[in-house]
């Protein structure tokens, strides 16, 4: 055996191996640096596009799907409700007409509505005001653990719709409610900035847009015969006129309301 040639082969082999390992190290380092750059790039892109947002909420690191059952209202429920005529023709829908209308003004709107929920609505503390409709109604959404059920569909439980007359007085309301909640399948919550990034990358945030509100709540995914399943969801309002709902687990845009 020619030891000189063998030694040369070994040296070349080791050099190739070292070059390969060095290349792997550099590639891994560059990929890591690229990831860091990508983490910060969405803020930079938004700044260039003059897309602004207020302080983002500090979301929990993890969340769960929840399921709830529609409440079936009973005569026992009706008996404790004063100052109103109540019908429960459909067990999961309570319909009420007030004996005396409640007057609302812009100056006392919040106070009056809070008092109305306390005095007239079954478990009224579970609901929060969502929208004052120009056609003469006020919409309330139910909450769970202080997080709102984003609920635009009348066939989904957890909705309270208050009817006003031409004098801006509360005259009646319809109520549905979810009860018996269960949590399951805990997962990591998508940060608020990532939800905004998804809207931007899908062309929903134009130059000069302003994110006027972002909050974490629940959005109904599946309605079964005896229960409803809701997922943690980001509600993002843009320019006070368009509402987006982004799944806080997977990031997909669930619905756009204008």
Residue pairs with C-beta under 8 A, 6 or more apart in sequence:
42 193
42 194
42 196
42 197
42 200
43 193
45 200
46 52
46 53
46 196
46 200
46 205
49 200
49 205
49 206
49 207
49 208
49 209
50 207
50 208
51 200
51 205
51 206
51 207
51 208
51 209
51 210
51 211
52 209
52 210
52 211
53 196
53 210
53 211
53 214
54 211
54 212
56 191
56 192
56 193
56 214
57 192
57 214
57 215
57 216
59 189
59 191
59 192
59 216
59 248
60 189
60 216
61 188
61 189
62 186
62 187
62 188
62 189
63 186
63 187
63 189
63 216
63 232
63 248
63 249
64 183
64 184
64 185
64 186
64 187
64 232
65 183
65 184
65 185
65 221
65 229
65 230
65 231
65 232
66 144
66 181
66 182
66 183
66 184
66 218
66 229
66 230
67 181
67 182
67 184
67 227
67 228
67 229
67 230
68 144
68 157
68 158
68 178
68 179
68 180
68 181
68 182
68 227
68 228
68 230
69 178
69 179
69 180
69 226
69 227
69 228
70 92
70 157
70 176
70 177
70 178
70 179
70 227
70 228
71 92
71 157
71 176
71 177
71 178
71 179
72 91
72 92
73 88
73 91
73 92
73 93
73 94
73 122
74 88
75 88
77 88
77 94
77 122
78 86
78 88
80 122
81 96
81 120
81 122
82 119
82 120
83 98
83 99
83 100
83 119
83 120
84 96
84 97
84 98
84 99
84 120
85 96
85 97
85 99
86 94
86 95
86 96
87 94
87 95
87 96
88 94
88 95
89 95
92 157
92 176
93 174
93 175
93 176
94 122
94 174
94 175
94 176
95 172
95 173
95 174
95 175
96 120
96 172
96 173
96 174
96 175
97 171
97 172
98 120
98 170
98 171
98 172
101 165
101 167
101 169
101 170
101 171
102 112
102 116
102 169
102 170
103 112
103 167
103 168
103 169
104 112
104 113
104 164
104 168
104 169
104 170
105 112
105 168
110 129
113 129
113 138
116 124
116 162
116 170
117 124
117 125
117 127
117 140
118 124
118 125
120 173
121 127
121 160
121 173
121 175
122 175
122 177
123 177
126 142
126 143
126 177
127 140
127 141
127 142
127 143
127 160
128 140
128 141
128 143
128 148
129 138
129 139
129 140
130 139
130 140
130 141
130 148
131 138
131 139
132 138
132 139
133 139
136 163
136 164
136 165
136 166
137 161
137 162
137 163
137 164
138 161
138 162
138 164
138 170
139 159
139 160
139 161
139 162
140 159
140 160
140 161
140 162
141 148
141 149
141 150
141 151
141 158
141 159
141 160
142 148
142 149
142 151
142 157
142 158
142 159
142 160
142 177
142 178
143 149
143 217
144 178
144 181
144 218
147 216
147 217
147 218
147 232
148 215
148 217
148 218
148 235
149 156
149 158
149 178
149 217
149 218
149 219
149 220
149 230
150 217
150 218
150 219
150 233
150 235
150 245
151 158
151 159
151 220
152 255
152 257
153 220
154 161
155 223
156 176
156 220
156 223
156 228
157 176
157 177
157 178
157 228
158 176
158 177
158 178
159 174
159 175
159 176
160 173
160 174
160 175
160 176
161 173
161 174
162 170
162 172
162 173
163 170
163 171
163 172
163 173
163 174
164 170
164 171
165 171
178 228
187 249
188 249
189 216
189 232
189 248
189 249
190 234
190 246
190 247
190 248
190 249
190 250
190 251
192 214
192 216
192 234
194 251
195 214
195 234
195 236
195 246
195 248
195 251
196 205
196 211
196 214
196 236
198 246
198 251
198 252
198 253
199 205
199 236
199 238
199 244
199 246
199 253
202 253
204 238
204 242
204 244
204 253
204 256
205 211
205 238
209 238
209 239
210 238
210 239
211 236
211 237
211 238
212 237
212 238
212 239
212 240
213 235
213 236
213 237
214 234
214 235
214 236
214 237
215 234
215 235
216 232
216 233
216 234
216 235
216 248
217 232
217 233
217 235
218 230
218 231
218 232
218 233
219 230
219 231
219 233
219 245
219 247
219 254
219 255
220 228
220 229
220 230
221 229
221 230
221 231
222 228
222 229
223 229
231 247
231 248
231 249
232 247
232 248
232 249
233 245
233 246
233 247
233 248
233 254
234 245
234 246
234 247
234 248
235 243
235 244
235 245
236 243
236 244
236 245
236 246
237 243
237 244
238 244
241 258
242 256
242 257
242 258
243 256
243 257
243 258
244 253
244 255
244 256
244 257
245 253
245 254
245 255
245 256
245 257
246 252
246 253
246 254
247 253
247 254
